[in-house]
Amino acid sequence: MKRYLEAEKNELVFSGSNYFELLEKLIHESREVLHFQTYIFETDETGLRIISALIEAAKRKVKVFLMVDAYGSFPFSKSVQHDLEQAGVSFRLFSPLFSSENIFFGRRLHHKIIVADKKKALTGGINIANKYNTSADAPAWLDYGVLTTGSACEYLHLLCEQFYFKQKNHALSMWENKTLSPTVSDGISLIRFRRNDWLKRKNEIHKSYIEALLNAEKSISIVASYFLPGQGFRKLLRQAAERGVRIQIILAGKSDIPTLRWAENYLFDFFLEHNIALYEWQNSVMHGKAMIVDDYWATVGSYNLNLLSHYISVELNTDIIDPVFITKFNRHLSGILSEHCTRVELISELQSKSVFTRLKKYLAYLFYRRMMNILMSGRKYKKRKRNYHG
């Protein structure tokens, strides 16, 4: 989406019971058509609750379309798939092993979109599984979403149709060309859905991040799981810090991929030496992906700040200009920073580094960079990257 459109309402959503209660409510209130696309859909307790809601919607004659990524949701229960299809839910896997989609190795459906009746939508980074939900055993993984209400949600409906039915981009382009931009005024809630799908030459989310970093004047707050930004992104962060922008980044103190956390830690010296504040979330696994700039603009979605999201996966973020939304998000981040995060200090970081620790982190960083080069082979990655960075 190139332009911002007015939303009736944008609501910040948190992983745990907040998200799943809103999701069930969205499904139960749907009347005509519901599109649901996600990366991970586990058929555990949480997943089966959502499956039940989808089946009930189909029995109400709602047209329900569910698409999950074949790799992220592997193995999706055959009996659950049968129950869905018997109830009238249209179901398919994105990019199964033996399919025309899978010729583009590594390209996964990583976006998370639920849109009901073209009027309400949930976007963000939250998958369907117990670990994203509130439970007595463990706190939910930290993640965020956006509940959007308004006619702009029709864009997401068309996008989901395009992916589910393997359509061309014509319907989306026609819709956006006929949709007028809103008149900007104080207090108006504006949204812009942004996509990254390098194969389809969509690089919108990355551009949103770059524009925000270039235009930042006062503050940048980043929530980042799997945080391995490229050299160009790190340079823009350094330049922003040098011109006096206050930057804070909330990272994973606990990760579901320990080796990736080692690779992230390899970059800590760079950030700390340039007065970029680093914090580690301690309560659970970090899975959030968001940024706030100058208390004016925010983005929340599925896009990780690493080369996998930039060049491989299918991603979606919601860019937001909404003072109420951003005030609430800032208040939330201030709360978790003071109560549930530890700050990474440069002196303690340097003192803790034995030769073995340095080597371990460097090798982990090198491994992930080399792996990305292999995944991107044959896609003219280096040529496009040179063109972008000029």
C-alpha positions as a printed Julia matrix, in Angstrom:
390×3 Matrix{Float64}:
   0.0     0.0     0.0
   1.54    3.29   -1.13
  -0.69    5.75    0.71
  -2.07    6.13    4.2
  -5.8     5.65    4.62
  -8.09    6.56    7.46
  -9.02    3.83    9.91
 -12.08    3.97   12.11
  -9.95    2.52   14.89
  -6.53    0.99   15.52
  -6.05   -1.0    18.71
  -2.76   -2.32   20.06
  -3.03   -6.05   20.74
  -0.78   -8.16   22.99
   0.1   -11.83   22.76
  -1.68  -13.96   25.32
  -5.35  -13.98   26.2
  -5.82  -10.47   24.8
  -5.01  -11.55   21.24
  -6.84  -14.87   21.27
  -9.99  -13.46   22.84
 -10.09  -10.75   20.16
  -9.4   -13.35   17.47
 -12.27  -15.57   18.6
 -14.56  -12.54   18.82
 -13.6   -11.53   15.27
 -14.39  -15.03   13.98
 -17.68  -15.29   15.9
 -18.88  -11.9    14.64
 -18.04  -12.58   10.98
 -21.11  -12.82    8.77
 -20.05  -13.18    5.13
 -16.39  -13.97    4.48
 -13.29  -14.62    6.57
  -9.7   -14.94    5.39
  -7.1   -16.36    7.76
  -3.43  -16.7     6.78
  -0.56  -17.48    9.12
   2.87  -19.08    9.35
   2.44  -21.37   12.37
  -0.88  -23.01   13.2
  -0.38  -25.74   15.77
  -3.25  -28.09   16.54
  -2.65  -27.86   20.28
  -5.19  -26.6    22.81
  -5.07  -23.03   21.52
  -5.15  -24.11   17.89
  -8.13  -26.41   18.41
 -10.08  -23.56   20.05
  -9.55  -21.48   16.92
 -10.36  -24.44   14.66
 -13.66  -24.85   16.53
 -14.5   -21.18   16.01
 -13.73  -21.45   12.28
 -15.93  -24.53   11.93
 -18.78  -22.75   13.71
 -18.39  -19.8    11.34
 -18.54  -22.11    8.31
 -21.71  -23.71    9.67
 -23.22  -20.19    9.81
 -22.58  -20.05    6.05
 -19.6   -17.72    6.4
 -17.13  -18.33    3.57
 -13.98  -19.27    5.49
 -10.58  -19.5     3.81
  -7.66  -20.78    5.9
  -4.11  -20.94    4.54
  -1.08  -21.92    6.63
   2.54  -22.26    5.67
   3.46  -25.86    4.85
   6.81  -25.61    6.62
   5.86  -23.42    9.6
   2.75  -25.52   10.34
   4.32  -28.9     9.64
   2.87  -31.38   10.33
  -0.65  -29.99   10.15
  -3.04  -32.64   11.46
  -4.73  -34.54    8.62
  -7.75  -35.28   10.82
  -8.15  -31.57   11.66
  -7.83  -30.7     7.97
 -10.55  -33.25    7.21
 -12.83  -31.76    9.89
 -12.32  -28.28    8.47
 -13.09  -29.31    4.91
 -16.11  -31.37    6.0
 -17.51  -28.28    7.72
 -17.06  -26.21    4.56
 -13.82  -24.39    5.41
 -11.62  -23.88    2.35
  -8.12  -24.96    3.43
  -4.76  -25.11    1.76
  -1.06  -25.21    2.57
   1.25  -22.54    1.21
   4.23  -23.96   -0.67
   4.12  -27.69    0.11
   7.27  -29.62   -0.77
   6.01  -30.88   -4.13
   4.31  -27.84   -5.64
   5.01  -25.09   -8.14
   5.29  -22.6    -5.25
   8.18  -24.55   -3.72
  10.53  -23.96   -6.66
  11.4   -20.7    -4.89
  13.36  -22.37   -2.1
  13.1   -20.68    1.28
  10.14  -18.42    0.41
   7.66  -18.88    3.23
   4.28  -17.35    4.09
   5.34  -15.5     7.22
   2.63  -12.84    7.36
  -0.25  -13.13    9.85
  -3.58  -11.77    8.59
  -7.16  -12.35    9.71
  -9.74  -10.19    7.94
 -13.51  -10.46    8.45
 -16.16   -9.12    6.08
 -13.62   -6.68    4.61
 -14.18   -4.43    7.65
 -12.1    -5.73   10.56
  -8.62   -7.21   10.58
  -5.93   -8.52   12.89
  -2.33   -8.21   11.73
   0.98   -8.59   13.53
   3.48  -11.27   14.45
   1.43  -13.64   16.6
   1.1   -17.25   15.46
  -1.51  -19.79   16.57
   0.01  -21.95   19.3
  -0.02  -22.39   23.06
   3.3   -20.59   23.44
   1.72  -17.34   22.22
  -1.19  -17.72   24.63
  -1.61  -17.22   28.35
  -1.21  -20.41   30.37
  -0.56  -21.54   33.92
   2.67  -23.25   32.86
   4.57  -20.37   31.25
   4.06  -16.74   30.23
   3.19  -16.08   26.61
   5.92  -15.18   24.17
   6.14  -11.39   23.88
   4.53  -10.26   20.63
   2.15   -7.65   19.25
  -0.67   -7.17   16.79
  -3.02   -4.48   15.52
  -6.8    -4.69   15.37
  -7.94   -2.37   12.56
 -11.53   -1.38   11.82
 -12.59    0.39    8.62
 -12.85    0.2     4.86
  -9.05    0.02    4.48
  -9.34   -3.64    5.56
 -10.62   -4.44    2.08
  -7.01   -4.19    0.96
  -6.15   -7.15    3.2
  -9.14   -9.1     1.92
  -7.9    -8.67   -1.65
  -4.34   -9.52   -0.64
  -5.49  -12.76    0.99
  -7.53  -13.63   -2.1
  -4.47  -13.04   -4.24
  -2.39  -15.48   -2.18
  -5.07  -18.09   -1.64
  -6.18  -18.28   -5.28
  -2.72  -17.52   -6.73
  -3.99  -14.46   -8.56
  -2.1   -11.62  -10.19
  -1.77   -8.24   -8.5
  -4.42   -6.5   -10.67
  -7.27   -6.38   -8.14
  -5.05   -4.82   -5.46
  -3.66   -2.24   -7.86
  -7.1    -1.28   -9.12
  -8.46   -0.97   -5.58
  -5.6     1.24   -4.44
  -5.79    3.46   -7.53
  -9.47    4.18   -6.97
  -9.12    4.75   -3.2
  -8.52    8.36   -2.26
  -6.01    9.46    0.36
  -7.52   11.0     3.5
  -7.22   14.61    4.5
  -4.63   14.67    7.28
  -5.76   16.41   10.46
  -4.95   16.26   14.17
  -6.31   13.19   15.88
  -7.04   11.25   12.7
  -6.06    7.55   12.73
  -4.08    6.62    9.63
  -2.83    3.22    8.54
  -0.82    1.81    5.68
  -0.4    -1.92    5.12
   3.13   -2.66    3.88
   4.47   -5.82    2.27
   7.83   -7.49    1.78
   8.01  -10.21   -0.84
  11.32   -9.93   -2.64
  10.38  -12.47   -5.3
   7.44  -10.26   -6.28
   9.61   -7.14   -5.99
   7.81   -5.88   -2.9
  10.21   -4.15   -0.53
   7.76   -1.84    1.22
   8.37   -2.71    4.88
  12.1    -2.28    4.57
  11.54    1.08    2.9
   9.22    2.14    5.73
  11.95    1.36    8.26
  14.59    3.2     6.25
  12.4     6.3     5.79
  11.62    6.34    9.5
  15.3     6.12   10.47
  16.25    8.88    8.04
  13.5    11.19    9.3
  13.82   10.51   13.03
  14.5    13.66   15.04
  14.04   12.76   18.71
  13.55    9.11   19.52
  13.5     5.57   18.11
  12.18    2.56   20.02
  12.61   -0.87   18.44
  11.26   -4.23   19.59
  13.21   -6.86   17.7
  13.28  -10.63   17.76
  15.88  -12.44   15.62
  17.73   -9.12   15.26
  20.49   -9.32   12.63
  20.23   -6.08   10.62
  22.48   -5.56    7.62
  25.29   -3.02    7.4
  23.09   -0.37    5.77
  20.52   -0.51    8.57
  23.22   -0.38   11.25
  24.77    2.63    9.55
  21.45    4.5     9.62
  21.06    3.73   13.33
  24.57    5.04   13.99
  23.9     8.22   12.0
  20.65    8.81   13.87
  22.46    8.41   17.22
  25.18   10.82   16.07
  22.61   13.54   15.33
  21.19   13.21   18.83
  18.29   10.8    18.37
  17.67    8.73   21.51
  17.57    5.05   20.47
  16.5     2.07   22.55
  16.23   -1.51   21.32
  14.44   -4.28   23.22
  15.91   -7.69   22.37
  15.47  -11.28   23.45
  16.92  -12.25   26.79
  15.53  -15.72   26.06
  15.31  -17.13   22.55
  13.91  -20.27   20.95
  17.03  -20.26   18.72
  20.06  -19.97   21.04
  22.63  -19.85   18.23
  20.83  -16.89   16.68
  21.01  -15.08   20.01
  24.78  -15.63   20.0
  24.91  -14.06   16.54
  22.82  -11.11   17.77
  25.22  -10.63   20.68
  28.12  -10.35   18.28
  26.72   -6.95   17.23
  26.24   -5.61   20.77
  29.6    -3.79   20.85
  28.68   -1.8    17.74
  25.41   -0.55   19.2
  26.73    0.17   22.68
  29.77    2.04   21.4
  27.43    4.36   19.46
  25.23    5.18   22.46
  22.36    2.95   21.4
  20.65    1.56   24.49
  20.07   -2.2    24.52
  17.62   -4.0    26.78
  16.84   -7.72   27.08
  13.31   -8.95   27.79
  13.51  -11.62   30.5
   9.99  -12.94   31.16
   9.61  -15.22   28.14
  10.79  -15.7    24.58
  10.83  -12.47   22.6
   8.9   -12.66   19.3
   7.79   -9.04   18.75
   8.57   -6.9    15.72
   7.76   -3.18   16.03
   9.2     0.32   15.94
   8.06    3.75   17.19
   9.65    6.99   15.93
   9.29   10.46   17.47
   6.06    9.54   19.3
   4.38   10.06   15.92
   4.76    6.94   13.77
   4.75    3.21   14.49
   4.98   -0.05   12.6
   3.9    -3.47   13.91
   3.96   -6.74   12.02
   5.65   -9.98   11.04
   8.85   -8.46    9.63
  12.07   -9.3    11.45
  15.07   -7.03   11.08
  17.25   -9.57    9.32
  17.98  -10.66    5.77
  15.54  -13.58    5.89
  12.55  -11.25    6.25
  14.06   -8.72    3.87
  14.88  -11.02    0.97
  13.08  -14.34    1.46
   9.82  -14.42    3.4
   6.36  -13.03    2.64
   5.77  -10.37    5.3
   3.19   -7.77    6.28
   3.4    -4.79    8.65
   0.9    -2.11    9.58
   2.28    1.45    9.6
   0.32    3.68   11.96
  -0.03    7.4    12.55
  -2.36    7.57   15.53
  -1.59    9.52   18.75
  -3.83    7.35   20.94
  -2.3     4.11   19.66
   1.27    5.38   19.99
   0.71    6.81   23.48
  -0.57    3.42   24.63
   2.33    1.59   23.0
   4.92    3.95   24.53
   3.36    3.53   27.96
   3.5    -0.24   27.58
   7.16   -0.2    26.5
   8.1     2.06   29.41
   6.45   -0.42   31.75
   8.24   -3.49   30.47
  11.59   -1.67   30.35
  11.36   -0.73   34.01
   9.89   -4.01   35.29
  10.85   -6.89   32.99
  14.01   -5.97   31.08
  17.7    -5.75   31.97
  19.91   -3.14   30.37
  23.05   -4.28   28.57
  26.01   -2.21   29.79
  29.12   -1.75   27.67
  31.59   -2.36   30.51
  29.95   -5.57   31.71
  29.57   -6.74   28.1
  33.3    -6.27   27.46
  34.31   -7.86   30.77
  32.2   -10.95   30.11
  33.9   -11.73   26.83
  36.4   -14.55   27.02
  38.21  -15.62   23.87
  35.87  -18.62   23.62
  32.77  -16.43   23.98
  33.99  -14.02   21.29
  34.72  -16.9    18.94
  31.35  -18.54   19.6
  29.44  -15.35   18.82
  31.53  -14.57   15.74
  31.08  -18.07   14.32
  27.33  -17.93   14.96
  27.13  -14.57   13.18
  29.23  -15.88   10.29
  27.07  -19.01   10.03
  23.82  -17.06    9.65
  25.32  -14.66    7.13
  26.66  -17.55    5.04
  23.36  -19.42    5.29
  21.53  -16.36    3.95
  23.92  -16.13    1.02
  23.15  -19.76    0.15
  19.38  -19.23    0.4
  19.59  -16.16   -1.8
  21.79  -17.71   -4.47
  20.34  -17.37   -7.94
  18.15  -14.39   -7.06
  20.52  -11.64   -8.18
  20.69  -10.65   -4.53
  24.09   -8.96   -4.69
  23.16   -6.87   -7.73
  19.92   -5.67   -6.14
  21.65   -4.96   -2.86
  24.27   -2.77   -4.57
  21.55   -0.88   -6.39
  19.7    -0.22   -3.16
  22.68    1.04   -1.16
  23.89    3.08   -4.09
